[in-house]
Amino acid sequence: MKYLHTMVRVSNLEDSLNFYCNKLGLKEIRRTTNEQGRYTLVFLSAPGDESAMVELTYNWDPEAYTGGRNFGHLAYAVDDIYATCKHLQDNGVTINRPPRDGRMAFVRSPDGISIELLQAGPALPPAEPWASMSNTGSW
């Protein structure tokens, strides 16, 4: 058995690609458009690791998606949790659960999908402004 991907439905493909690629740093691997089925699939992976992918499913006909956390969350290991959170914050992403412990943070995609960021290797020493930052919203 081999893990292939996790699928999440998105309501705005451009906003989602901006978040996942430009802010979070994933890379588009492939794209499939099905005119008869009226949907587009975009597969993304972390740079250098195409074995684990996220499939963004964009249905062309509007549909409301609620409870983005109802399936759990996506998780990514990062080289520097503080630098990653700073980059996301500088690009308008709310840090819902700051990395107070130097190890774990949560953000949300434009569709409310919960994204867990984990420090690769041992936790970093607690540092400001993260150590004293409160949670924002739900994660």
ChimeraX commands (.cxc) that place a marker at each C-alpha (Angstrom):
marker #1 position 0.00,0.00,0.00 radius 0.5
marker #1 position 1.21,3.51,-0.81 radius 0.5
marker #1 position -0.23,6.84,0.34 radius 0.5
marker #1 position -1.23,8.94,-2.69 radius 0.5
marker #1 position -2.99,12.17,-1.71 radius 0.5
marker #1 position -5.55,14.02,0.38 radius 0.5
marker #1 position -8.39,15.75,-1.46 radius 0.5
marker #1 position -9.89,19.04,-0.32 radius 0.5
marker #1 position -12.65,20.92,-2.11 radius 0.5
marker #1 position -11.99,24.60,-2.76 radius 0.5
marker #1 position -14.44,27.36,-3.62 radius 0.5
marker #1 position -11.98,29.67,-5.39 radius 0.5
marker #1 position -9.11,28.01,-7.23 radius 0.5
marker #1 position -7.03,31.18,-7.65 radius 0.5
marker #1 position -7.26,32.10,-3.93 radius 0.5
marker #1 position -6.44,28.52,-2.96 radius 0.5
marker #1 position -3.42,28.31,-5.27 radius 0.5
marker #1 position -2.20,31.66,-3.95 radius 0.5
marker #1 position -2.39,30.29,-0.39 radius 0.5
marker #1 position -1.01,26.79,-0.96 radius 0.5
marker #1 position 1.70,27.75,-3.49 radius 0.5
marker #1 position 2.69,31.38,-2.95 radius 0.5
marker #1 position 2.27,31.51,0.83 radius 0.5
marker #1 position 2.65,27.93,2.08 radius 0.5
marker #1 position 5.26,27.01,-0.56 radius 0.5
marker #1 position 3.75,23.93,-2.21 radius 0.5
marker #1 position 4.38,23.27,-5.91 radius 0.5
marker #1 position 1.83,22.38,-8.57 radius 0.5
marker #1 position 2.60,18.89,-9.90 radius 0.5
marker #1 position -0.24,18.42,-12.37 radius 0.5
marker #1 position -3.64,19.72,-13.35 radius 0.5
marker #1 position -6.65,18.00,-14.90 radius 0.5
marker #1 position -9.65,19.83,-16.30 radius 0.5
marker #1 position -12.87,17.90,-17.00 radius 0.5
marker #1 position -15.32,20.03,-18.98 radius 0.5
marker #1 position -18.05,17.38,-19.03 radius 0.5
marker #1 position -17.81,16.90,-15.26 radius 0.5
marker #1 position -17.34,20.65,-14.73 radius 0.5
marker #1 position -14.38,20.43,-12.39 radius 0.5
marker #1 position -10.63,21.04,-12.19 radius 0.5
marker #1 position -8.18,18.98,-10.14 radius 0.5
marker #1 position -4.81,20.45,-9.13 radius 0.5
marker #1 position -2.23,18.26,-7.42 radius 0.5
marker #1 position 0.32,19.94,-5.13 radius 0.5
marker #1 position 3.31,18.66,-3.18 radius 0.5
marker #1 position 6.00,19.96,-0.90 radius 0.5
marker #1 position 9.17,20.84,-2.86 radius 0.5
marker #1 position 11.29,17.73,-3.31 radius 0.5
marker #1 position 8.59,15.35,-2.08 radius 0.5
marker #1 position 6.12,14.38,-4.77 radius 0.5
marker #1 position 5.16,11.20,-2.90 radius 0.5
marker #1 position 2.61,12.97,-0.68 radius 0.5
marker #1 position 0.18,15.26,-2.45 radius 0.5
marker #1 position -2.81,17.46,-1.83 radius 0.5
marker #1 position -5.51,17.37,-4.49 radius 0.5
marker #1 position -7.46,20.61,-4.77 radius 0.5
marker #1 position -10.86,19.88,-6.29 radius 0.5
marker #1 position -12.56,22.91,-7.79 radius 0.5
marker #1 position -16.16,22.31,-8.86 radius 0.5
marker #1 position -17.16,24.94,-11.39 radius 0.5
marker #1 position -20.73,25.22,-10.15 radius 0.5
marker #1 position -20.91,27.17,-6.87 radius 0.5
marker #1 position -21.38,25.09,-3.74 radius 0.5
marker #1 position -20.97,26.08,-0.08 radius 0.5
marker #1 position -18.40,24.06,1.85 radius 0.5
marker #1 position -18.61,24.25,5.62 radius 0.5
marker #1 position -16.68,22.79,8.52 radius 0.5
marker #1 position -13.28,22.71,6.82 radius 0.5
marker #1 position -11.85,20.95,9.85 radius 0.5
marker #1 position -14.35,18.08,9.78 radius 0.5
marker #1 position -11.86,15.71,8.12 radius 0.5
marker #1 position -8.96,16.65,10.42 radius 0.5
marker #1 position -6.05,18.63,9.00 radius 0.5
marker #1 position -3.09,18.61,6.64 radius 0.5
marker #1 position 0.33,18.54,8.30 radius 0.5
marker #1 position 3.73,19.66,7.02 radius 0.5
marker #1 position 7.19,19.58,8.62 radius 0.5
marker #1 position 9.08,22.87,8.21 radius 0.5
marker #1 position 12.76,23.73,8.68 radius 0.5
marker #1 position 12.08,26.80,10.86 radius 0.5
marker #1 position 8.63,27.12,12.43 radius 0.5
marker #1 position 9.21,30.77,13.37 radius 0.5
marker #1 position 10.39,31.83,9.91 radius 0.5
marker #1 position 7.52,29.95,8.28 radius 0.5
marker #1 position 4.92,31.58,10.52 radius 0.5
marker #1 position 6.49,35.01,10.01 radius 0.5
marker #1 position 6.40,34.52,6.23 radius 0.5
marker #1 position 2.74,33.46,6.36 radius 0.5
marker #1 position 1.82,36.33,8.69 radius 0.5
marker #1 position 3.64,38.84,6.46 radius 0.5
marker #1 position 1.50,37.54,3.59 radius 0.5
marker #1 position -1.80,38.07,5.38 radius 0.5
marker #1 position -2.32,34.60,6.84 radius 0.5
marker #1 position -3.67,34.47,10.39 radius 0.5
marker #1 position -1.65,32.26,12.72 radius 0.5
marker #1 position -4.57,30.58,14.52 radius 0.5
marker #1 position -2.39,28.61,16.93 radius 0.5
marker #1 position 1.03,30.28,17.27 radius 0.5
marker #1 position 4.18,28.17,17.76 radius 0.5
marker #1 position 4.49,29.06,21.46 radius 0.5
marker #1 position 6.33,25.81,22.11 radius 0.5
marker #1 position 8.71,26.19,19.16 radius 0.5
marker #1 position 7.24,23.06,17.66 radius 0.5
marker #1 position 3.66,23.38,16.39 radius 0.5
marker #1 position 1.41,25.97,14.75 radius 0.5
marker #1 position -1.91,25.95,12.88 radius 0.5
marker #1 position -3.21,28.15,10.07 radius 0.5
marker #1 position -6.24,27.87,7.79 radius 0.5
marker #1 position -6.60,27.91,4.02 radius 0.5
marker #1 position -9.06,30.29,2.32 radius 0.5
marker #1 position -11.66,27.48,2.54 radius 0.5
marker #1 position -11.08,26.88,6.26 radius 0.5
marker #1 position -8.91,23.78,5.91 radius 0.5
marker #1 position -6.78,23.41,9.03 radius 0.5
marker #1 position -3.03,23.19,8.29 radius 0.5
marker #1 position -0.65,21.98,11.00 radius 0.5
marker #1 position 2.97,23.12,10.77 radius 0.5
marker #1 position 5.51,21.08,12.74 radius 0.5
marker #1 position 9.13,21.95,13.39 radius 0.5
marker #1 position 11.38,19.37,11.73 radius 0.5
marker #1 position 13.64,17.85,14.37 radius 0.5
marker #1 position 13.65,19.09,17.96 radius 0.5
marker #1 position 11.52,22.04,19.01 radius 0.5
marker #1 position 13.11,25.48,18.79 radius 0.5
marker #1 position 13.57,27.43,22.04 radius 0.5
marker #1 position 10.50,29.56,22.88 radius 0.5
marker #1 position 10.78,33.00,21.28 radius 0.5
marker #1 position 8.74,36.19,21.04 radius 0.5
marker #1 position 6.38,37.29,19.71 radius 0.5
marker #1 position 5.19,33.70,19.45 radius 0.5
marker #1 position 5.69,32.60,23.07 radius 0.5
marker #1 position 3.13,35.08,24.43 radius 0.5
marker #1 position 0.76,35.16,21.44 radius 0.5
marker #1 position -2.81,33.94,22.01 radius 0.5
marker #1 position -4.80,31.66,19.77 radius 0.5
marker #1 position -6.93,33.40,17.14 radius 0.5
marker #1 position -10.20,31.81,16.10 radius 0.5
marker #1 position -10.39,28.05,15.79 radius 0.5
marker #1 position -7.75,25.73,14.46 radius 0.5
marker link #1:1,2 radius 0.2
marker link #1:2,3 radius 0.2
marker link #1:3,4 radius 0.2
marker link #1:4,5 radius 0.2
marker link #1:5,6 radius 0.2
marker link #1:6,7 radius 0.2
marker link #1:7,8 radius 0.2
marker link #1:8,9 radius 0.2
marker link #1:9,10 radius 0.2
marker link #1:10,11 radius 0.2
marker link #1:11,12 radius 0.2
marker link #1:12,13 radius 0.2
marker link #1:13,14 radius 0.2
marker link #1:14,15 radius 0.2
marker link #1:15,16 radius 0.2
marker link #1:16,17 radius 0.2
marker link #1:17,18 radius 0.2
marker link #1:18,19 radius 0.2
marker link #1:19,20 radius 0.2
marker link #1:20,21 radius 0.2
marker link #1:21,22 radius 0.2
marker link #1:22,23 radius 0.2
marker link #1:23,24 radius 0.2
marker link #1:24,25 radius 0.2
marker link #1:25,26 radius 0.2
marker link #1:26,27 radius 0.2
marker link #1:27,28 radius 0.2
marker link #1:28,29 radius 0.2
marker link #1:29,30 radius 0.2
marker link #1:30,31 radius 0.2
marker link #1:31,32 radius 0.2
marker link #1:32,33 radius 0.2
marker link #1:33,34 radius 0.2
marker link #1:34,35 radius 0.2
marker link #1:35,36 radius 0.2
marker link #1:36,37 radius 0.2
marker link #1:37,38 radius 0.2
marker link #1:38,39 radius 0.2
marker link #1:39,40 radius 0.2
marker link #1:40,41 radius 0.2
marker link #1:41,42 radius 0.2
marker link #1:42,43 radius 0.2
marker link #1:43,44 radius 0.2
marker link #1:44,45 radius 0.2
marker link #1:45,46 radius 0.2
marker link #1:46,47 radius 0.2
marker link #1:47,48 radius 0.2
marker link #1:48,49 radius 0.2
marker link #1:49,50 radius 0.2
marker link #1:50,51 radius 0.2
marker link #1:51,52 radius 0.2
marker link #1:52,53 radius 0.2
marker link #1:53,54 radius 0.2
marker link #1:54,55 radius 0.2
marker link #1:55,56 radius 0.2
marker link #1:56,57 radius 0.2
marker link #1:57,58 radius 0.2
marker link #1:58,59 radius 0.2
marker link #1:59,60 radius 0.2
marker link #1:60,61 radius 0.2
marker link #1:61,62 radius 0.2
marker link #1:62,63 radius 0.2
marker link #1:63,64 radius 0.2
marker link #1:64,65 radius 0.2
marker link #1:65,66 radius 0.2
marker link #1:66,67 radius 0.2
marker link #1:67,68 radius 0.2
marker link #1:68,69 radius 0.2
marker link #1:69,70 radius 0.2
marker link #1:70,71 radius 0.2
marker link #1:71,72 radius 0.2
marker link #1:72,73 radius 0.2
marker link #1:73,74 radius 0.2
marker link #1:74,75 radius 0.2
marker link #1:75,76 radius 0.2
marker link #1:76,77 radius 0.2
marker link #1:77,78 radius 0.2
marker link #1:78,79 radius 0.2
marker link #1:79,80 radius 0.2
marker link #1:80,81 radius 0.2
marker link #1:81,82 radius 0.2
marker link #1:82,83 radius 0.2
marker link #1:83,84 radius 0.2
marker link #1:84,85 radius 0.2
marker link #1:85,86 radius 0.2
marker link #1:86,87 radius 0.2
marker link #1:87,88 radius 0.2
marker link #1:88,89 radius 0.2
marker link #1:89,90 radius 0.2
marker link #1:90,91 radius 0.2
marker link #1:91,92 radius 0.2
marker link #1:92,93 radius 0.2
marker link #1:93,94 radius 0.2
marker link #1:94,95 radius 0.2
marker link #1:95,96 radius 0.2
marker link #1:96,97 radius 0.2
marker link #1:97,98 radius 0.2
marker link #1:98,99 radius 0.2
marker link #1:99,100 radius 0.2
marker link #1:100,101 radius 0.2
marker link #1:101,102 radius 0.2
marker link #1:102,103 radius 0.2
marker link #1:103,104 radius 0.2
marker link #1:104,105 radius 0.2
marker link #1:105,106 radius 0.2
marker link #1:106,107 radius 0.2
marker link #1:107,108 radius 0.2
marker link #1:108,109 radius 0.2
marker link #1:109,110 radius 0.2
marker link #1:110,111 radius 0.2
marker link #1:111,112 radius 0.2
marker link #1:112,113 radius 0.2
marker link #1:113,114 radius 0.2
marker link #1:114,115 radius 0.2
marker link #1:115,116 radius 0.2
marker link #1:116,117 radius 0.2
marker link #1:117,118 radius 0.2
marker link #1:118,119 radius 0.2
marker link #1:119,120 radius 0.2
marker link #1:120,121 radius 0.2
marker link #1:121,122 radius 0.2
marker link #1:122,123 radius 0.2
marker link #1:123,124 radius 0.2
marker link #1:124,125 radius 0.2
marker link #1:125,126 radius 0.2
marker link #1:126,127 radius 0.2
marker link #1:127,128 radius 0.2
marker link #1:128,129 radius 0.2
marker link #1:129,130 radius 0.2
marker link #1:130,131 radius 0.2
marker link #1:131,132 radius 0.2
marker link #1:132,133 radius 0.2
marker link #1:133,134 radius 0.2
marker link #1:134,135 radius 0.2
marker link #1:135,136 radius 0.2
marker link #1:136,137 radius 0.2
marker link #1:137,138 radius 0.2
marker link #1:138,139 radius 0.2
view
